[in-house]
Structure formats: C-alpha cells, structure tokens
C-alpha cells in the first residue's frame, strides 16, 4: 500500500476544493493548543496525532457552516469535549444499557465507548468518531460512525488521514457535488467509507446538519 500524503496537504486540498465549489463551508481558525491539552486531561484520553494536527490547522467549522463532511460539520475542540462528555455521562448512567449495537469484530460491541472521540456531527446525535479504544491496539485512530438512533457502527476508515485522502480523491473525481440550497449529494460522504457506503442513500438533497448546534440535544424531534 502506498504511503498516504501528509494530513496537512490533504486537508489543504479539501479546503481549496470547498472554497471553489462549496462556499457555504466556513472553517474556524486554528485551535488553541491549551484547549487540546485541557480535553486530554479531562477525558484521560490521548488525543490522536492526526486529530491534533487537524485542529491546529482549523478548529472545526463555524456554526451555520454547510458541513464539510457531506453536510456534517467538523467539530471545534469545545464541541468535541462537550459531545464526548455528554455521551460518556449518558452511558455511565445506563442510558444505553438495553440497546444492542451492530458492530464488526474490530469495533467494541457497545452502544457508546468513552474511547470514541467525536470529530464531526450532524447536530442530531450522529458523530464520526476516532476510536482510541479498539479491541486491537494497532487499530487505534480508526474512524467509525456512531448513530444515536441506529445500531450500525460501520468502520469508515483506518485513520483520519486515510479518510480525508479518500474524500479528497472522490471530490476530484466528481463523486460529490454541492448545491447552495440542498447541500452535498452523498450524505456524510459515506460513499467514501470502507463500510456502510449505502447507509444514507435514501437521503436526497437534505441538509442533516443543524445551524444551531449549541444545544447538545441528542433526542430527535420528529
């Protein structure tokens, strides 16, 4: 397998593509390194190098941004910490005890694991997470999809770098298009995932990300 490009190069390429084709995507300036250290200290987790590198380029997206990950918004470190804290608290209180996830063998069979670090979200209880606590330690840093109201936990990529490399190549190939009203086709860019590619194929021209994500409400309101 060829070596992957540096995450800084790949993300810069994606950012340039967004500027040219998806003007609704708005990134934040780089994160304060002290905020990253604060999350690591409070969570007890070692922040994956790829995530630290990403946040020191851009601290997620602004609220109201169109959602760089196929209508799903990259999270700033403050929202990573808040989302992780809320989900971990709910899990520790037994909120998910009776729920049965569908996981492949290389992802822990649990509804939520405190080793999952949210990096992008739809604003309605769905997150792309970096897995810092896989059953096999060599898989640390793999990307999985967490859905609050569905049992599937597909493996999206072996790493953040691999995920962004695949997305960049698919953007260049014309797999995804952006509409100023409907957002991206290919919800959550799942066509670039290793598993669950067709999970959202029934979603057409629908923006899942909510503009006001300051309320970390994980209960869908139908």
BABAMI-770312 format. One record per residue (C-alpha): x, y, z; residue in one letter. Coordinates in steps of 0.25 Angstrom, whole numbers. Example, Ala and Ser with C-alpha at 12.3 -4.5 7.8 and 13.67 -1.06 7.14 Angstrom:
REM residues 2
+-------+-------+-------+---------+
:    xx :    yy :    zz : residuo :
+-------+-------+-------+---------+
:    49 :   -18 :    31 :       A :
:    55 :    -4 :    29 :       S :
+-------+-------+-------+---------+
REM end
This chain:
REM residues 222
+-------+-------+-------+---------+
:    xx :    yy :    zz : residuo :
+-------+-------+-------+---------+
:     0 :     0 :     0 :       X :
:     6 :    14 :    -4 :       X :
:     9 :    24 :     7 :       X :
:    -2 :    34 :     9 :       X :
:     0 :    49 :     7 :       X :
:     2 :    57 :    20 :       X :
:   -11 :    61 :    26 :       X :
:    -7 :    76 :    25 :       X :
:    -6 :    74 :    10 :       X :
:   -19 :    66 :     8 :       X :
:   -27 :    76 :    17 :       X :
:   -22 :    88 :    10 :       X :
:   -26 :    81 :    -4 :       X :
:   -40 :    79 :     2 :       X :
:   -41 :    93 :     7 :       X :
:   -37 :    99 :    -6 :       X :
:   -48 :    90 :   -13 :       X :
:   -58 :    95 :    -3 :       X :
:   -54 :   110 :    -6 :       X :
:   -56 :   107 :   -21 :       X :
:   -69 :    99 :   -20 :       X :
:   -76 :    99 :    -7 :       X :
:   -76 :   114 :    -2 :       X :
:   -85 :   110 :     9 :       X :
:   -74 :   103 :    17 :       X :
:   -67 :   112 :    27 :       X :
:   -55 :   107 :    35 :       X :
:   -51 :   113 :    48 :       X :
:   -37 :   118 :    51 :       X :
:   -27 :   108 :    57 :       X :
:   -29 :   103 :    72 :       X :
:   -22 :   108 :    84 :       X :
:   -12 :    96 :    88 :       X :
:   -16 :    98 :   102 :       X :
:   -31 :    95 :    99 :       X :
:   -26 :    81 :    93 :       X :
:   -18 :    79 :   105 :       X :
:   -30 :    82 :   114 :       X :
:   -38 :    72 :   107 :       X :
:   -28 :    61 :   108 :       X :
:   -26 :    64 :   123 :       X :
:   -41 :    64 :   126 :       X :
:   -44 :    52 :   117 :       X :
:   -32 :    44 :   121 :       X :
:   -30 :    41 :   106 :       X :
:   -18 :    42 :    98 :       X :
:   -23 :    51 :    86 :       X :
:   -19 :    44 :    73 :       X :
:    -8 :    51 :    66 :       X :
:   -16 :    53 :    53 :       X :
:   -27 :    60 :    61 :       X :
:   -17 :    69 :    68 :       X :
:   -11 :    73 :    54 :       X :
:   -25 :    75 :    48 :       X :
:   -29 :    84 :    59 :       X :
:   -17 :    92 :    59 :       X :
:   -20 :    95 :    44 :       X :
:   -35 :    98 :    46 :       X :
:   -43 :    97 :    59 :       X :
:   -55 :    91 :    53 :       X :
:   -65 :    99 :    46 :       X :
:   -73 :   111 :    49 :       X :
:   -88 :   109 :    54 :       X :
:   -97 :   110 :    42 :       X :
:   -86 :   105 :    32 :       X :
:   -91 :    96 :    22 :       X :
:   -84 :    83 :    27 :       X :
:   -70 :    80 :    20 :       X :
:   -73 :    65 :    22 :       X :
:   -85 :    63 :    13 :       X :
:   -94 :    73 :    21 :       X :
:   -88 :    68 :    34 :       X :
:   -80 :    79 :    41 :       X :
:   -65 :    77 :    46 :       X :
:   -66 :    80 :    61 :       X :
:   -57 :    90 :    69 :       X :
:   -50 :    85 :    81 :       X :
:   -60 :    91 :    91 :       X :
:   -71 :    83 :    84 :       X :
:   -63 :    71 :    83 :       X :
:   -61 :    72 :    98 :       X :
:   -76 :    75 :   101 :       X :
:   -81 :    64 :    92 :       X :
:   -71 :    54 :    97 :       X :
:   -75 :    58 :   111 :       X :
:   -90 :    57 :   109 :       X :
:   -89 :    43 :   102 :       X :
:   -80 :    38 :   113 :       X :
:   -89 :    43 :   124 :       X :
:  -101 :    37 :   118 :       X :
:   -94 :    23 :   116 :       X :
:   -89 :    23 :   130 :       X :
:  -103 :    26 :   135 :       X :
:  -108 :    13 :   128 :       X :
:  -116 :    21 :   117 :       X :
:  -111 :    11 :   106 :       X :
:  -112 :    -2 :   115 :       X :
:  -123 :    -9 :   107 :       X :
:  -118 :    -4 :    93 :       X :
:  -111 :   -15 :    85 :       X :
:  -101 :    -9 :    74 :       X :
:   -97 :   -16 :    61 :       X :
:   -82 :   -15 :    61 :       X :
:   -71 :   -22 :    53 :       X :
:   -61 :   -30 :    61 :       X :
:   -51 :   -19 :    60 :       X :
:   -60 :    -9 :    68 :       X :
:   -64 :   -11 :    82 :       X :
:   -78 :   -17 :    83 :       X :
:   -84 :    -5 :    92 :       X :
:   -94 :     6 :    88 :       X :
:   -84 :    16 :    93 :       X :
:   -70 :    15 :    97 :       X :
:   -63 :    26 :   105 :       X :
:   -51 :    24 :    96 :       X :
:   -59 :    29 :    84 :       X :
:   -55 :    44 :    81 :       X :
:   -65 :    51 :    72 :       X :
:   -59 :    59 :    61 :       X :
:   -71 :    62 :    52 :       X :
:   -86 :    62 :    55 :       X :
:  -100 :    64 :    48 :       X :
:  -106 :    72 :    60 :       X :
:  -116 :    61 :    63 :       X :
:  -108 :    51 :    71 :       X :
:   -99 :    45 :    60 :       X :
:   -84 :    46 :    60 :       X :
:   -72 :    42 :    53 :       X :
:   -62 :    37 :    63 :       X :
:   -48 :    34 :    65 :       X :
:   -46 :    21 :    72 :       X :
:   -36 :    21 :    83 :       X :
:   -40 :     8 :    89 :       X :
:   -41 :    -3 :    79 :       X :
:   -41 :   -17 :    82 :       X :
:   -27 :   -18 :    75 :       X :
:   -18 :    -7 :    79 :       X :
:   -12 :    -6 :    66 :       X :
:   -25 :    -1 :    60 :       X :
:   -25 :    12 :    70 :       X :
:   -29 :    24 :    62 :       X :
:   -39 :    17 :    52 :       X :
:   -51 :    25 :    48 :       X :
:   -65 :    19 :    52 :       X :
:   -79 :    25 :    50 :       X :
:   -88 :    26 :    62 :       X :
:  -103 :    28 :    61 :       X :
:  -111 :    31 :    73 :       X :
:  -124 :    24 :    67 :       X :
:  -118 :    13 :    59 :       X :
:  -110 :     1 :    63 :       X :
:  -100 :     1 :    52 :       X :
:   -85 :     4 :    55 :       X :
:   -78 :     4 :    42 :       X :
:   -63 :     5 :    40 :       X :
:   -61 :    18 :    31 :       X :
:   -46 :    18 :    30 :       X :
:   -33 :    12 :    36 :       X :
:   -29 :    26 :    41 :       X :
:   -33 :    41 :    39 :       X :
:   -22 :    43 :    29 :       X :
:   -27 :    31 :    21 :       X :
:   -42 :    36 :    22 :       X :
:   -38 :    50 :    17 :       X :
:   -29 :    45 :     6 :       X :
:   -41 :    36 :     0 :       X :
:   -50 :    48 :     1 :       X :
:   -41 :    57 :    -6 :       X :
:   -39 :    47 :   -17 :       X :
:   -54 :    46 :   -18 :       X :
:   -56 :    61 :   -19 :       X :
:   -46 :    62 :   -30 :       X :
:   -53 :    50 :   -37 :       X :
:   -67 :    57 :   -37 :       X :
:   -73 :    47 :   -28 :       X :
:   -79 :    59 :   -19 :       X :
:   -86 :    71 :   -23 :       X :
:   -91 :    83 :   -15 :       X :
:  -104 :    91 :   -17 :       X :
:  -105 :   104 :    -9 :       X :
:  -119 :   100 :    -4 :       X :
:  -119 :    85 :    -3 :       X :
:  -104 :    84 :     1 :       X :
:   -96 :    72 :    -3 :       X :
:  -101 :    59 :   -10 :       X :
:   -96 :    47 :    -4 :       X :
:  -100 :    49 :    11 :       X :
:   -88 :    49 :    20 :       X :
:   -79 :    45 :     9 :       X :
:   -82 :    31 :    12 :       X :
:   -79 :    27 :    -2 :       X :
:   -64 :    29 :     2 :       X :
:   -65 :    19 :    14 :       X :
:   -60 :     5 :    16 :       X :
:   -73 :     0 :    21 :       X :
:   -88 :     6 :    21 :       X :
:   -86 :    12 :     8 :       X :
:  -101 :    12 :     5 :       X :
:  -106 :    15 :    19 :       X :
:  -111 :    28 :    15 :       X :
:  -115 :    26 :     0 :       X :
:  -130 :    29 :     3 :       X :
:  -126 :    43 :     7 :       X :
:  -126 :    52 :    -5 :       X :
:  -124 :    67 :    -5 :       X :
:  -126 :    68 :    10 :       X :
:  -117 :    76 :    20 :       X :
:  -116 :    68 :    33 :       X :
:  -107 :    78 :    40 :       X :
:  -114 :    88 :    49 :       X :
:  -109 :   102 :    49 :       X :
:  -111 :   103 :    64 :       X :
:  -102 :    93 :    70 :       X :
:  -100 :   100 :    83 :       X :
:  -111 :    91 :    89 :       X :
:  -105 :    77 :    90 :       X :
:  -119 :    71 :    90 :       X :
:  -118 :    57 :    85 :       X :
:  -132 :    54 :    84 :       X :
:  -139 :    54 :    70 :       X :
:  -151 :    63 :    70 :       X :
:  -160 :    57 :    59 :       X :
+-------+-------+-------+---------+
REM end
